[in-house]
Amino acid sequence: MPITLRRLINSSFGVSSALWLGRTTPNKIGKRIAHSVGEWMAVHQDWEMVRAVRANRWVVSGEALQGAELDKAVKATFCHTADSLFTLYHHFQDLKEMRRLVEIDPISYKILFRPKYEARGIVIVGLHVGNFDLVLQAAGLMGLDALVLTLPELPGGYKLQYDFRRRTGMNLVPASMRAMRQSVDYLRAGGMVVTGIDRPEDGYTYRPTFFNHPSALPVHHIVLALKAQVPVRLACSLLKPDGKYHLTFSEPIEMQPYPDRKQEILANAEAILKAAEGIISQAPEQWEMTFPVWPEALNQMPGYIS
């Protein structure tokens, strides 16, 4: 299997090297280096990750971005993503600073740190905006008591990333049929399940509409909420001018019943994604998704060469 940029970045070597650089490089210098790396990556339009971000930014813009404006948008996304990774690794061992970087208002704090079991469970779904991993780890350090449903455990750098999260005490459960059953039981008991919703999946069965296009996004969170009969809240953490990641939640979104199973899953998934559109539209450059959410857009965006 050829070594691609994504495989190199997510390898044990890639993650370990990034962690070492983050820990040993002064903050100001590291941020300048991260910005330069982001700019360098963005210009390689034939790279898989860059093509994915270009397609994603194009769709989010309503297919309006073209030429230099699309180039600028993609550069902004890669610079933000590189900065996020440096910030995460730079403060990896500075738990006090990691917590300081996350701003949680009183209402959000009450939602996040609710009792372990309440009368009704809740599914919290997150977007990869702002600095998703740093905020999740900070929440774990602050005492988040929830079942965190993740991607299936993968080798190399992915395992290191999971180990980083586990050090905070989070209850991480890699996705599987058994994990889904465990999650439903946990929700029925009044617990909280946390998972992501914007990383596309292979072999998708459903194509929920997102930004007016059929997407390749997962629907596992809807299946969980329907089976457990609990609501869903959307969580996000946008970087604001004060230099902090502000964590906010949507109102609880109740699952609506439909006689047709596929329609039921799609309609409820699209209700969550509609709320997600509003969040991403506030700061599209902070949406750190380097996988193609709309596979067809890869061949439809401006400048595509077959």
C-alpha positions in Angstrom: 0.0 0.0 0.0 1.5 3.4 -1.0 2.5 5.8 1.7 0.2 8.8 1.4 0.4 12.1 3.3 -2.6 11.1 5.4 -1.0 7.7 6.3 2.2 9.4 7.2 0.5 12.1 9.4 -1.5 9.4 11.2 1.3 6.9 11.6 3.0 6.4 15.0 6.0 8.3 13.6 3.9 11.2 12.4 2.0 11.6 15.7 5.1 11.1 17.9 7.0 13.6 15.8 4.2 16.2 16.0 3.9 15.6 19.8 7.7 16.1 20.2 7.7 19.3 18.1 4.6 20.7 19.9 6.2 20.1 23.3 9.6 21.5 22.5 8.8 24.5 20.3 8.0 27.9 21.9 4.3 28.9 21.4 4.8 31.9 19.1 7.4 30.1 17.0 5.3 27.0 16.8 2.2 28.9 15.7 4.2 30.6 12.9 5.5 27.2 11.8 2.0 25.7 11.9 0.7 28.6 9.7 3.5 28.0 7.2 2.8 24.2 7.1 -0.9 24.9 6.5 -0.1 27.3 3.6 2.4 24.7 2.1 -0.2 21.9 2.3 -3.0 24.0 0.8 -1.2 24.7 -2.5 -0.9 21.0 -3.4 -4.3 20.7 -5.0 -3.7 17.2 -6.3 -3.2 15.8 -2.8 -6.1 13.7 -1.4 -6.6 15.7 1.7 -6.4 19.0 -0.1 -8.9 17.9 -2.7 -11.3 16.8 0.1 -11.1 20.2 1.8 -11.5 22.0 -1.5 -14.7 20.0 -2.2 -16.0 20.5 1.3 -15.4 24.3 1.3 -17.0 24.6 -2.1 -20.2 22.8 -1.1 -20.5 24.7 2.2 -20.2 28.0 0.2 -23.2 27.0 -1.8 -20.9 26.3 -4.7 -20.0 29.9 -4.9 -16.3 29.8 -4.1 -14.0 29.6 -7.2 -10.5 30.3 -8.3 -8.5 32.5 -5.9 -11.3 32.8 -3.4 -11.5 29.0 -3.1 -7.7 28.8 -2.8 -7.9 31.4 0.0 -10.6 29.4 1.8 -8.7 26.2 1.7 -5.6 27.8 2.9 -7.5 29.3 5.9 -8.8 25.8 6.8 -5.4 24.1 6.7 -3.8 27.0 8.7 -6.5 26.7 11.3 -6.1 22.9 11.5 -2.3 23.0 11.8 -2.7 25.6 14.5 -5.2 23.4 16.4 -2.8 20.5 16.3 0.1 22.5 17.5 -2.0 24.0 20.3 -3.1 20.5 21.4 0.4 19.0 21.4 2.1 22.1 22.8 -0.2 22.0 25.9 -0.3 18.2 26.1 1.4 18.1 29.5 0.1 21.5 30.7 -3.3 20.4 31.9 -4.0 23.7 33.6 -3.4 25.6 30.4 -5.5 23.1 28.4 -8.5 23.8 30.7 -7.9 27.5 30.5 -8.2 27.5 26.7 -11.7 26.1 26.9 -14.6 28.5 27.8 -17.8 26.8 29.1 -20.7 29.0 30.0 -22.8 28.1 33.0 -25.6 26.5 30.9 -23.2 24.4 28.9 -21.3 23.4 32.0 -24.6 22.1 33.5 -25.3 20.0 30.4 -21.8 18.6 30.1 -21.3 17.8 33.8 -24.8 16.5 34.6 -25.2 13.6 37.0 -24.1 10.3 35.5 -27.6 9.0 35.3 -30.8 11.2 35.0 -34.4 10.4 34.2 -33.6 10.4 30.5 -30.4 9.8 28.7 -28.9 12.1 26.1 -26.8 11.7 23.0 -24.3 14.5 22.5 -23.0 14.8 19.0 -19.9 16.8 18.1 -18.5 18.6 15.1 -14.8 18.8 14.2 -14.8 22.5 14.5 -12.5 24.8 16.6 -10.3 22.2 18.3 -12.5 19.1 18.8 -9.8 16.9 20.4 -8.4 19.6 22.8 -11.9 20.4 24.1 -12.8 16.7 24.5 -9.6 16.1 26.5 -10.2 19.2 28.6 -13.7 18.0 29.4 -12.3 14.6 30.4 -9.9 16.3 32.7 -12.7 18.4 34.2 -14.6 15.2 35.1 -16.8 14.4 32.1 -18.7 11.2 33.0 -20.0 9.8 29.7 -19.6 6.9 27.3 -17.6 8.2 24.4 -18.3 6.2 21.2 -15.2 6.5 18.9 -14.1 5.0 15.6 -12.9 1.4 15.7 -9.4 1.3 17.1 -6.8 1.5 14.4 -3.0 0.9 14.6 -0.2 3.4 14.5 -0.9 7.0 15.3 -4.6 6.4 15.9 -3.8 4.2 18.8 -1.6 6.9 20.3 -4.4 9.5 19.9 -6.8 7.1 21.7 -4.2 6.7 24.5 -4.0 10.5 24.8 -7.7 10.7 25.3 -7.8 7.8 27.8 -5.3 9.5 30.1 -8.0 12.0 31.0 -10.1 9.2 32.4 -12.7 9.2 29.6 -14.7 6.0 29.0 -13.8 5.4 25.3 -15.6 2.6 23.5 -14.5 1.8 19.9 -17.5 1.4 17.6 -18.9 -2.2 17.1 -22.2 -3.9 17.3 -21.5 -4.7 20.9 -20.6 -1.1 21.6 -23.9 0.0 20.0 -25.9 -2.3 22.3 -23.9 -1.1 25.3 -24.6 2.5 24.3 -28.4 1.9 24.0 -28.4 0.2 27.5 -26.4 3.1 28.9 -28.8 5.7 27.4 -31.9 3.8 28.7 -30.4 3.9 32.2 -30.2 7.7 31.9 -26.6 8.1 30.8 -24.8 10.3 28.3 -23.2 9.0 25.1 -20.9 11.3 23.2 -19.9 10.7 19.5 -19.0 12.6 16.3 -21.2 13.0 13.3 -19.2 14.7 10.5 -16.6 12.2 9.5 -17.8 10.4 6.4 -17.9 6.6 6.4 -17.1 4.0 3.7 -19.9 1.8 2.3 -22.6 4.3 3.5 -26.2 3.1 3.2 -27.9 6.4 4.0 -27.2 9.7 2.2 -28.6 12.4 4.6 -28.8 15.8 2.9 -26.3 18.3 4.2 -25.8 21.7 2.7 -28.3 20.7 0.0 -26.3 17.7 -1.1 -26.5 14.0 -0.3 -23.6 13.3 2.1 -21.7 10.3 3.2 -22.1 11.0 6.9 -23.0 8.4 9.5 -26.4 7.9 11.2 -25.4 5.8 14.2 -26.3 8.5 16.6 -29.9 8.6 15.2 -30.1 4.8 15.6 -29.0 5.1 19.2 -31.4 7.9 20.0 -34.4 6.1 18.4 -33.7 2.8 20.1 -33.2 4.4 23.5 -36.0 7.1 22.9 -33.8 9.9 24.0 -33.0 13.4 22.5 -29.9 14.6 20.8 -27.9 17.8 21.5 -25.3 19.2 19.0 -22.0 20.3 20.6 -19.4 22.6 19.1 -16.4 24.6 20.2 -15.5 27.6 18.0 -12.3 29.6 18.5 -13.2 33.2 19.3 -11.1 36.4 19.2 -10.3 36.0 22.9 -8.1 33.0 21.9 -10.4 30.5 23.6 -12.5 27.6 22.4 -16.1 28.4 23.4 -18.2 25.2 24.0 -21.9 25.5 23.3 -24.8 23.1 22.9 -28.0 23.2 20.8 -31.4 22.7 22.4 -32.4 19.0 22.8 -33.7 17.7 19.5 -36.3 15.0 20.0 -36.5 12.1 17.6 -39.6 12.1 15.4 -41.3 8.8 14.5 -42.1 7.8 10.9 -43.8 4.7 9.6 -40.9 4.1 7.1 -37.6 3.1 8.8 -35.4 4.7 6.2 -37.4 7.9 6.2 -37.3 8.0 10.0 -33.5 7.8 10.1 -32.9 10.2 7.3 -35.4 12.8 8.6 -34.0 12.8 12.1 -30.4 12.8 10.8 -31.2 15.8 8.6 -32.7 17.7 11.5 -29.4 17.4 13.4 -27.4 18.3 10.2 -29.5 21.4 9.7 -28.4 22.6 13.1 -24.8 21.7 12.2 -25.0 23.8 9.0 -25.7 26.9 11.1 -22.6 26.2 13.3 -20.2 25.5 10.3 -21.5 28.6 8.5 -20.4 30.8 11.4 -16.7 29.9 10.8 -16.3 27.5 7.8 -12.5 27.9 8.1 -12.6 26.2 11.5 -14.3 23.0 10.1 -11.4 20.6 10.3 -12.7 17.9 8.1 -10.1 16.6 5.6 -12.2 13.7 4.4 -14.7 14.1 1.5 -18.1 14.6 3.0 -19.7 14.7 -0.5 -17.7 12.2 -2.7 -19.4 13.4 -5.9 -18.2 17.0 -5.3 -14.6 15.9 -5.8 -15.3 15.6 -9.5 -17.7 18.6 -9.7 -15.8 21.4 -8.0 -14.2 24.1 -10.1 -10.7 23.3 -11.4 -11.2 19.6 -11.3 -9.0 17.8 -13.8 -9.7 14.1 -14.6 
